[in-house]
Amino acid sequence: MQRNNLILVGMAVLVAVMLFFAARQSRSGQTAGGATVSAPLGLAGQTAPEFTLQSLDDKTVHLSDYKGKAVLVNFWATWCAPCKIEIPWFVDLQKQYGPQGLQIIGIAMDDASPKDIAKFAQDMGVNYPVLLGKEAVGDAYGGVQFLPVTVYVGRDGKVINKFFGLKGRAEIEDSIKKALSQGAAAGQ
């Protein structure tokens, strides 16, 4: 009987600690597990950090390769449930806005092998470059504590905003339109 009471007290303490941290995180504007949280990036208005990463087809890719384009940089992982929801949207949005100058880039922040990441991307019908992420790149973009993280970069190379978690498709599309209009390339 005393052992059961001890287990109940332990569970109550655990639940209280979890509630405390959940409340604390929600007040700070960040949550885990795919919750939607807007977090304006401290780099907003600044030039997006340059990166050099390997693609799944073993090419070296730099952010600067997309100079003059609006770029949506999406940090994701194969195990991330919200990522699996938004990737099909990104596929459609790349088709729709690619001809207007949008380039979506997926950065896999995953411990899975490149072969497993490639299979996942193929199964999802990904039609944009998927790069193998590095923690240093995530850090340069203000940290990737939770997934997904999406950063919008205007045609002028400046960061427009950054969001943690799953956003609605309409909100993603609005941010893409803003990125396409930001610093529009000459002659457009």
ZADO-1210 file (C-alpha; in nm, 4 decimals, padded with zeros to 6 digits):
<atoms>
<atom x="00.0000" y="00.0000" z="00.0000" code="MET" pos="1"/>
<atom x="00.2780" y="00.2408" z="00.0921" code="GLN" pos="2"/>
<atom x="00.4600" y="00.1544" z="-00.2325" code="ARG" pos="3"/>
<atom x="00.1481" y="00.2426" z="-00.4373" code="ASN" pos="4"/>
<atom x="00.1210" y="00.5772" z="-00.2599" code="ASN" pos="5"/>
<atom x="00.4870" y="00.6466" z="-00.3338" code="LEU" pos="6"/>
<atom x="00.4338" y="00.5682" z="-00.7031" code="ILE" pos="7"/>
<atom x="00.1292" y="00.7984" z="-00.7141" code="LEU" pos="8"/>
<atom x="00.3213" y="01.0820" z="-00.5496" code="VAL" pos="9"/>
<atom x="00.6085" y="01.0314" z="-00.7934" code="GLY" pos="10"/>
<atom x="00.3728" y="01.0422" z="-01.0897" code="MET" pos="11"/>
<atom x="00.2025" y="01.3551" z="-00.9556" code="ALA" pos="12"/>
<atom x="00.5402" y="01.5286" z="-00.9203" code="VAL" pos="13"/>
<atom x="00.6354" y="01.4257" z="-01.2736" code="LEU" pos="14"/>
<atom x="00.3091" y="01.5611" z="-01.4161" code="VAL" pos="15"/>
<atom x="00.3529" y="01.8863" z="-01.2208" code="ALA" pos="16"/>
<atom x="00.7066" y="01.9310" z="-01.3565" code="VAL" pos="17"/>
<atom x="00.5883" y="01.8630" z="-01.7121" code="MET" pos="18"/>
<atom x="00.3052" y="02.1158" z="-01.6768" code="LEU" pos="19"/>
<atom x="00.5453" y="02.3737" z="-01.5345" code="PHE" pos="20"/>
<atom x="00.7829" y="02.3424" z="-01.8301" code="PHE" pos="21"/>
<atom x="00.5008" y="02.3367" z="-02.0846" code="ALA" pos="22"/>
<atom x="00.3576" y="02.6581" z="-01.9411" code="ALA" pos="23"/>
<atom x="00.7014" y="02.8164" z="-01.9287" code="ARG" pos="24"/>
<atom x="00.7733" y="02.7276" z="-02.2924" code="GLN" pos="25"/>
<atom x="00.4376" y="02.8554" z="-02.4123" code="SER" pos="26"/>
<atom x="00.5012" y="03.1886" z="-02.2389" code="ARG" pos="27"/>
<atom x="00.8414" y="03.2136" z="-02.4076" code="SER" pos="28"/>
<atom x="00.6831" y="03.1493" z="-02.7484" code="GLY" pos="29"/>
<atom x="00.8324" y="02.8067" z="-02.8141" code="GLN" pos="30"/>
<atom x="00.6828" y="02.4629" z="-02.7891" code="THR" pos="31"/>
<atom x="00.7892" y="02.1177" z="-02.8947" code="ALA" pos="32"/>
<atom x="00.6180" y="01.8366" z="-03.0729" code="GLY" pos="33"/>
<atom x="00.4964" y="02.0162" z="-03.3822" code="GLY" pos="34"/>
<atom x="00.2939" y="02.2892" z="-03.2130" code="ALA" pos="35"/>
<atom x="00.2601" y="02.6033" z="-03.4198" code="THR" pos="36"/>
<atom x="00.4706" y="02.8867" z="-03.2888" code="VAL" pos="37"/>
<atom x="00.5663" y="03.2058" z="-03.4659" code="SER" pos="38"/>
<atom x="00.9064" y="03.3340" z="-03.3728" code="ALA" pos="39"/>
<atom x="01.0333" y="03.6343" z="-03.5635" code="PRO" pos="40"/>
<atom x="01.3991" y="03.5784" z="-03.6333" code="LEU" pos="41"/>
<atom x="01.6532" y="03.8082" z="-03.4745" code="GLY" pos="42"/>
<atom x="01.8129" y="03.8161" z="-03.8199" code="LEU" pos="43"/>
<atom x="01.5020" y="03.9593" z="-03.9881" code="ALA" pos="44"/>
<atom x="01.6089" y="04.2274" z="-04.2319" code="GLY" pos="45"/>
<atom x="01.9668" y="04.1021" z="-04.2355" code="GLN" pos="46"/>
<atom x="02.1362" y="03.9057" z="-04.5114" code="THR" pos="47"/>
<atom x="02.0607" y="03.5344" z="-04.4808" code="ALA" pos="48"/>
<atom x="02.3629" y="03.3383" z="-04.3579" code="PRO" pos="49"/>
<atom x="02.5510" y="03.1695" z="-04.6412" code="GLU" pos="50"/>
<atom x="02.5830" y="02.7922" z="-04.6242" code="PHE" pos="51"/>
<atom x="02.7533" y="02.5147" z="-04.8149" code="THR" pos="52"/>
<atom x="02.5890" y="02.1715" z="-04.7910" code="LEU" pos="53"/>
<atom x="02.5822" y="01.8478" z="-04.9870" code="GLN" pos="54"/>
<atom x="02.2696" y="01.7520" z="-05.1780" code="SER" pos="55"/>
<atom x="02.1334" y="01.3989" z="-05.1914" code="LEU" pos="56"/>
<atom x="02.2887" y="01.3631" z="-05.5367" code="ASP" pos="57"/>
<atom x="02.6271" y="01.4616" z="-05.3861" code="ASP" pos="58"/>
<atom x="02.6460" y="01.8115" z="-05.5334" code="LYS" pos="59"/>
<atom x="02.7765" y="02.1039" z="-05.3330" code="THR" pos="60"/>
<atom x="02.5037" y="02.3643" z="-05.2870" code="VAL" pos="61"/>
<atom x="02.5421" y="02.7209" z="-05.1600" code="HIS" pos="62"/>
<atom x="02.2602" y="02.9546" z="-05.0669" code="LEU" pos="63"/>
<atom x="02.4245" y="03.2069" z="-05.3005" code="SER" pos="64"/>
<atom x="02.3502" y="02.9700" z="-05.5922" code="ASP" pos="65"/>
<atom x="01.9948" y="03.1074" z="-05.5697" code="TYR" pos="66"/>
<atom x="02.0840" y="03.4783" z="-05.5773" code="LYS" pos="67"/>
<atom x="01.7904" y="03.6829" z="-05.7099" code="GLY" pos="68"/>
<atom x="01.5343" y="03.4167" z="-05.6159" code="LYS" pos="69"/>
<atom x="01.3012" y="03.4075" z="-05.3203" code="ALA" pos="70"/>
<atom x="01.4112" y="03.1138" z="-05.1074" code="VAL" pos="71"/>
<atom x="01.2168" y="02.9113" z="-04.8543" code="LEU" pos="72"/>
<atom x="01.4637" y="02.7189" z="-04.6374" code="VAL" pos="73"/>
<atom x="01.2918" y="02.4363" z="-04.4522" code="ASN" pos="74"/>
<atom x="01.4720" y="02.2446" z="-04.1767" code="PHE" pos="75"/>
<atom x="01.3027" y="01.9047" z="-04.1346" code="TRP" pos="76"/>
<atom x="01.3584" y="01.5369" z="-04.0508" code="ALA" pos="77"/>
<atom x="01.2161" y="01.2049" z="-04.1680" code="THR" pos="78"/>
<atom x="01.0716" y="01.1333" z="-03.8213" code="TRP" pos="79"/>
<atom x="00.8982" y="01.4727" z="-03.7903" code="CYS" pos="80"/>
<atom x="00.5182" y="01.4321" z="-03.8158" code="ALA" pos="81"/>
<atom x="00.4430" y="01.8023" z="-03.8937" code="PRO" pos="82"/>
<atom x="00.7123" y="01.7897" z="-04.1643" code="CYS" pos="83"/>
<atom x="00.5215" y="01.5082" z="-04.3328" code="LYS" pos="84"/>
<atom x="00.2159" y="01.7338" z="-04.3459" code="ILE" pos="85"/>
<atom x="00.3875" y="02.0379" z="-04.4951" code="GLU" pos="86"/>
<atom x="00.6205" y="01.8676" z="-04.7472" code="ILE" pos="87"/>
<atom x="00.3353" y="01.7959" z="-04.9951" code="PRO" pos="88"/>
<atom x="00.2368" y="02.1625" z="-04.9671" code="TRP" pos="89"/>
<atom x="00.5947" y="02.2631" z="-05.0472" code="PHE" pos="90"/>
<atom x="00.5901" y="02.0325" z="-05.3502" code="VAL" pos="91"/>
<atom x="00.2751" y="02.2051" z="-05.4793" code="ASP" pos="92"/>
<atom x="00.4022" y="02.5531" z="-05.3932" code="LEU" pos="93"/>
<atom x="00.7337" y="02.4878" z="-05.5723" code="GLN" pos="94"/>
<atom x="00.5356" y="02.3927" z="-05.8851" code="LYS" pos="95"/>
<atom x="00.3123" y="02.6975" z="-05.8529" code="GLN" pos="96"/>
<atom x="00.5671" y="02.9652" z="-05.7608" code="TYR" pos="97"/>
<atom x="00.8917" y="02.8207" z="-05.9025" code="GLY" pos="98"/>
<atom x="00.8305" y="02.9844" z="-06.2417" code="PRO" pos="99"/>
<atom x="00.7921" y="03.3183" z="-06.0586" code="GLN" pos="100"/>
<atom x="01.1335" y="03.2842" z="-05.8907" code="GLY" pos="101"/>
<atom x="01.0745" y="03.0745" z="-05.5787" code="LEU" pos="102"/>
<atom x="01.3227" y="02.8100" z="-05.4739" code="GLN" pos="103"/>
<atom x="01.2384" y="02.5816" z="-05.1844" code="ILE" pos="104"/>
<atom x="01.5335" y="02.4109" z="-05.0183" code="ILE" pos="105"/>
<atom x="01.4849" y="02.1268" z="-04.7720" code="GLY" pos="106"/>
<atom x="01.7593" y="02.0777" z="-04.5160" code="ILE" pos="107"/>
<atom x="01.7369" y="01.7359" z="-04.3523" code="ALA" pos="108"/>
<atom x="01.8411" y="01.7687" z="-03.9876" code="MET" pos="109"/>
<atom x="01.8313" y="01.3944" z="-03.9483" code="ASP" pos="110"/>
<atom x="02.0521" y="01.1146" z="-03.8215" code="ASP" pos="111"/>
<atom x="01.9116" y="00.8891" z="-04.0937" code="ALA" pos="112"/>
<atom x="02.1447" y="00.7804" z="-04.3724" code="SER" pos="113"/>
<atom x="02.1484" y="00.9778" z="-04.6980" code="PRO" pos="114"/>
<atom x="01.9959" y="00.6698" z="-04.8644" code="LYS" pos="115"/>
<atom x="01.7032" y="00.6693" z="-04.6174" code="ASP" pos="116"/>
<atom x="01.6559" y="01.0450" z="-04.6544" code="ILE" pos="117"/>
<atom x="01.6570" y="01.0096" z="-05.0345" code="ALA" pos="118"/>
<atom x="01.3971" y="00.7310" z="-05.0187" code="LYS" pos="119"/>
<atom x="01.1785" y="00.9423" z="-04.7893" code="PHE" pos="120"/>
<atom x="01.2085" y="01.2427" z="-05.0240" code="ALA" pos="121"/>
<atom x="01.1284" y="01.0266" z="-05.3262" code="GLN" pos="122"/>
<atom x="00.8268" y="00.8708" z="-05.1521" code="ASP" pos="123"/>
<atom x="00.7018" y="01.2221" z="-05.0670" code="MET" pos="124"/>
<atom x="00.7484" y="01.3376" z="-05.4284" code="GLY" pos="125"/>
<atom x="00.9915" y="01.6155" z="-05.3321" code="VAL" pos="126"/>
<atom x="01.0658" y="01.8335" z="-05.6367" code="ASN" pos="127"/>
<atom x="01.3159" y="02.0695" z="-05.4756" code="TYR" pos="128"/>
<atom x="01.6743" y="02.0244" z="-05.3533" code="PRO" pos="129"/>
<atom x="01.7190" y="01.8274" z="-05.0314" code="VAL" pos="130"/>
<atom x="02.0440" y="01.8981" z="-04.8525" code="LEU" pos="131"/>
<atom x="02.2122" y="01.7099" z="-04.5703" code="LEU" pos="132"/>
<atom x="02.2011" y="01.9458" z="-04.2753" code="GLY" pos="133"/>
<atom x="02.4695" y="02.0392" z="-04.0281" code="LYS" pos="134"/>
<atom x="02.4132" y="02.1780" z="-03.6821" code="GLU" pos="135"/>
<atom x="02.6327" y="02.4795" z="-03.7622" code="ALA" pos="136"/>
<atom x="02.3945" y="02.5811" z="-04.0422" code="VAL" pos="137"/>
<atom x="02.0951" y="02.5500" z="-03.8100" code="GLY" pos="138"/>
<atom x="02.2795" y="02.7602" z="-03.5520" code="ASP" pos="139"/>
<atom x="02.3580" y="03.0270" z="-03.8130" code="ALA" pos="140"/>
<atom x="01.9836" y="03.0557" z="-03.8722" code="TYR" pos="141"/>
<atom x="01.9099" y="03.1176" z="-03.5063" code="GLY" pos="142"/>
<atom x="01.8897" y="02.7571" z="-03.3913" code="GLY" pos="143"/>
<atom x="01.6748" y="02.4613" z="-03.4788" code="VAL" pos="144"/>
<atom x="01.5498" y="02.3442" z="-03.1388" code="GLN" pos="145"/>
<atom x="01.2248" y="02.2075" z="-03.2823" code="PHE" pos="146"/>
<atom x="01.1210" y="02.0868" z="-03.6253" code="LEU" pos="147"/>
<atom x="01.0095" y="02.1983" z="-03.8685" code="PRO" pos="148"/>
<atom x="01.1713" y="02.5400" z="-03.8936" code="VAL" pos="149"/>
<atom x="01.1032" y="02.7508" z="-04.2005" code="THR" pos="150"/>
<atom x="01.2987" y="03.0606" z="-04.2996" code="VAL" pos="151"/>
<atom x="01.1839" y="03.2932" z="-04.5775" code="TYR" pos="152"/>
<atom x="01.4471" y="03.4864" z="-04.7717" code="VAL" pos="153"/>
<atom x="01.3559" y="03.7640" z="-05.0148" code="GLY" pos="154"/>
<atom x="01.5016" y="03.8047" z="-05.3630" code="ARG" pos="155"/>
<atom x="01.7403" y="04.0579" z="-05.2124" code="ASP" pos="156"/>
<atom x="01.8932" y="03.7864" z="-04.9904" code="GLY" pos="157"/>
<atom x="01.7512" y="03.9313" z="-04.6701" code="LYS" pos="158"/>
<atom x="01.5666" y="03.7229" z="-04.4140" code="VAL" pos="159"/>
<atom x="01.1989" y="03.8115" z="-04.3986" code="ILE" pos="160"/>
<atom x="01.0898" y="03.5821" z="-04.1160" code="ASN" pos="161"/>
<atom x="01.1302" y="03.2470" z="-03.9466" code="LYS" pos="162"/>
<atom x="00.8695" y="03.0137" z="-03.8031" code="PHE" pos="163"/>
<atom x="00.8930" y="02.7162" z="-03.5716" code="PHE" pos="164"/>
<atom x="00.6418" y="02.4386" z="-03.6176" code="GLY" pos="165"/>
<atom x="00.3653" y="02.3656" z="-03.8604" code="LEU" pos="166"/>
<atom x="00.1901" y="02.6633" z="-04.0167" code="LYS" pos="167"/>
<atom x="-00.1207" y="02.6558" z="-04.2300" code="GLY" pos="168"/>
<atom x="-00.0754" y="02.6377" z="-04.6047" code="ARG" pos="169"/>
<atom x="-00.2326" y="02.9817" z="-04.6531" code="ALA" pos="170"/>
<atom x="00.0139" y="03.1377" z="-04.4091" code="GLU" pos="171"/>
<atom x="00.3053" y="02.9664" z="-04.5872" code="ILE" pos="172"/>
<atom x="00.1762" y="03.0924" z="-04.9224" code="GLU" pos="173"/>
<atom x="00.1429" y="03.4480" z="-04.7877" code="ASP" pos="174"/>
<atom x="00.5053" y="03.4370" z="-04.6694" code="SER" pos="175"/>
<atom x="00.6154" y="03.3067" z="-05.0103" code="ILE" pos="176"/>
<atom x="00.4380" y="03.5961" z="-05.1829" code="LYS" pos="177"/>
<atom x="00.6103" y="03.8396" z="-04.9478" code="LYS" pos="178"/>
<atom x="00.9496" y="03.6786" z="-05.0211" code="ALA" pos="179"/>
<atom x="00.8841" y="03.7003" z="-05.3962" code="LEU" pos="180"/>
<atom x="00.8042" y="04.0711" z="-05.3694" code="SER" pos="181"/>
<atom x="01.0926" y="04.1547" z="-05.1330" code="GLN" pos="182"/>
<atom x="01.3792" y="04.3035" z="-05.3309" code="GLY" pos="183"/>
<atom x="01.2293" y="04.1976" z="-05.6648" code="ALA" pos="184"/>
<atom x="01.4989" y="04.1227" z="-05.9198" code="ALA" pos="185"/>
<atom x="01.5683" y="04.3874" z="-06.1832" code="ALA" pos="186"/>
<atom x="01.3503" y="04.3612" z="-06.4893" code="GLY" pos="187"/>
<atom x="01.0584" y="04.2015" z="-06.3047" code="GLN" pos="188"/>
</atoms>
